[in-house]
């Protein structure tokens, strides 16, 4: 899943990882807000016949973000352990993600704190994906400015 996600959405994964690295509390708060607000939105959508497909779509999207959040956090942990910064090839990203997933899943297996740690990881990771999705902006390709017309002569502005 991580390979597919990193291959299809490399910029989104990079933005989400940077959000976790530089502002983890914002990501955790966004994850907590989504954990409590998404069921309300889904329930409100399911109350009408027309809103049932939309409610199911929102519920599926939220569940996918909860699952994919741990992959982003695994990338952050793996990159921190490998001390990698900046743009990286897909192979380096996969290696860092694999190391991070091993660390996360081994910590989830701890008897007393594993469940709460898994919830915390899902909240932080999904919060970073929510922030990335909500703040994504389409940037047009930057084109060089047009060249001045040589035959037009000098222009004056008042």
C-alpha positions as CSV (number, residue, x, y, z in Angstrom):
1,X,0.0,0.0,0.0
2,X,2.8,2.4,0.8
3,X,4.5,1.7,-2.5
4,X,1.3,2.4,-4.4
5,X,0.7,5.6,-2.3
6,X,4.2,6.9,-2.7
7,X,4.2,6.1,-6.4
8,X,0.9,7.8,-7.2
9,X,1.0,10.8,-4.8
10,X,4.7,11.6,-4.1
11,X,4.1,15.3,-3.4
12,X,1.2,14.7,-1.0
13,X,3.2,12.1,0.9
14,X,6.1,14.6,1.1
15,X,3.9,17.4,2.3
16,X,2.2,15.2,4.9
17,X,5.6,14.0,6.2
18,X,6.8,17.6,6.5
19,X,3.7,18.5,8.3
20,X,4.3,15.8,10.9
21,X,8.0,16.7,11.2
22,X,7.4,20.4,11.7
23,X,4.0,20.6,13.4
24,X,2.9,17.3,15.0
25,X,0.5,18.9,17.4
26,X,-1.5,20.5,14.6
27,X,-1.7,17.1,12.8
28,X,-2.8,15.4,16.0
29,X,-5.5,18.0,16.6
30,X,-6.7,17.7,13.0
31,X,-6.8,13.9,13.4
32,X,-8.8,14.2,16.7
33,X,-11.2,16.6,15.1
34,X,-11.8,14.4,12.1
35,X,-12.3,11.4,14.4
36,X,-15.2,13.2,16.1
37,X,-16.6,15.2,13.3
38,X,-16.6,12.6,10.5
39,X,-19.2,10.3,12.2
40,X,-21.5,13.3,12.7
41,X,-21.2,14.2,9.0
42,X,-21.7,10.6,7.9
43,X,-24.8,10.3,10.2
44,X,-26.2,13.6,8.9
45,X,-25.7,12.5,5.4
46,X,-27.3,9.1,6.0
47,X,-30.5,10.7,7.3
48,X,-31.6,11.6,3.8
49,X,-32.0,9.1,0.9
50,X,-29.9,11.4,-1.4
51,X,-27.1,11.7,1.2
52,X,-26.6,7.9,1.8
53,X,-24.0,7.5,-1.0
54,X,-22.2,10.7,0.0
55,X,-22.2,9.6,3.7
56,X,-20.8,6.2,2.7
57,X,-18.2,7.9,0.5
58,X,-17.1,10.2,3.3
59,X,-16.9,7.2,5.7
60,X,-14.8,5.2,3.3
61,X,-12.5,8.2,2.7
62,X,-12.0,8.8,6.4
63,X,-11.3,5.1,7.0
64,X,-8.7,5.1,4.2
65,X,-7.0,8.1,5.7
66,X,-6.9,6.5,9.1
67,X,-5.2,3.5,7.6
68,X,-2.8,5.4,5.3
69,X,-1.8,7.8,8.1
70,X,0.5,5.2,9.7
71,X,2.3,4.8,6.4
72,X,3.1,8.5,6.4
73,X,4.2,8.4,10.0
74,X,6.4,5.4,9.2
75,X,8.1,7.4,6.4
76,X,8.8,10.2,8.9
77,X,10.2,7.7,11.5
78,X,12.3,5.8,8.9
79,X,13.7,9.0,7.4
80,X,14.6,10.2,10.9
81,X,16.4,6.9,11.6
82,X,18.2,7.0,8.3
83,X,18.8,10.7,8.7
84,X,17.6,11.4,5.2
85,X,16.4,14.9,4.2
86,X,15.3,16.5,0.9
87,X,14.2,14.9,-2.3
88,X,14.7,11.2,-2.5
89,X,14.3,8.4,-5.0
90,X,11.4,5.9,-4.7
91,X,13.8,3.2,-3.5
92,X,15.1,5.3,-0.6
93,X,11.5,6.2,0.3
94,X,10.5,2.6,0.3
95,X,13.4,1.6,2.5
96,X,12.6,4.4,5.0
97,X,8.9,3.4,5.0
98,X,9.7,-0.2,5.6
99,X,12.0,0.6,8.5
100,X,9.4,2.9,10.0
101,X,6.6,0.3,9.6
102,X,8.8,-2.3,11.4
103,X,9.3,0.1,14.2
104,X,5.6,1.0,14.4
105,X,4.3,-2.5,14.2
106,X,6.8,-3.7,16.8
107,X,5.7,-0.9,19.1
108,X,2.0,-1.8,18.5
109,X,2.7,-5.2,19.9
110,X,3.7,-3.9,23.3
111,X,1.2,-5.3,25.8
112,X,-0.1,-2.3,27.7
113,X,0.5,0.8,25.5
114,X,0.3,-0.8,22.0
115,X,-3.4,0.0,21.4
116,X,-3.2,3.6,22.5
117,X,0.0,4.1,20.5
118,X,-1.7,2.7,17.4
119,X,-4.6,5.1,17.9
120,X,-2.2,8.0,18.4
121,X,-0.3,7.1,15.2
122,X,-3.5,6.8,13.2
123,X,-4.6,10.2,14.5
124,X,-1.4,12.0,13.8
125,X,-1.0,10.4,10.4
126,X,-4.6,11.0,9.3
127,X,-4.5,14.5,10.6
128,X,-1.4,15.3,8.4
129,X,-3.2,13.8,5.4
130,X,-6.3,15.9,6.1
131,X,-4.2,19.0,6.3
132,X,-2.4,18.1,3.1
133,X,-5.7,17.5,1.4
134,X,-7.4,20.6,2.7
135,X,-4.5,22.9,2.0
136,X,-3.6,21.5,-1.4
137,X,-3.5,24.0,-4.1
138,X,-3.1,23.5,-7.8
139,X,-0.1,25.4,-8.9
140,X,0.1,26.2,-12.6
141,X,3.3,25.5,-14.4
142,X,5.4,28.6,-14.2
143,X,6.1,30.0,-17.7
144,X,8.8,32.6,-18.3
145,X,7.5,36.2,-18.8
146,X,6.8,37.2,-22.4
147,X,9.6,38.8,-24.2
148,X,9.1,42.5,-25.1
149,X,8.2,43.2,-28.7
150,X,11.3,44.8,-30.4
151,X,9.3,46.7,-32.9
152,X,7.0,48.4,-30.4
153,X,9.6,50.8,-29.1
154,X,9.8,52.2,-25.6
155,X,6.6,52.6,-23.6
156,X,5.9,55.2,-21.0
157,X,3.6,54.8,-18.0
158,X,2.1,57.7,-16.1
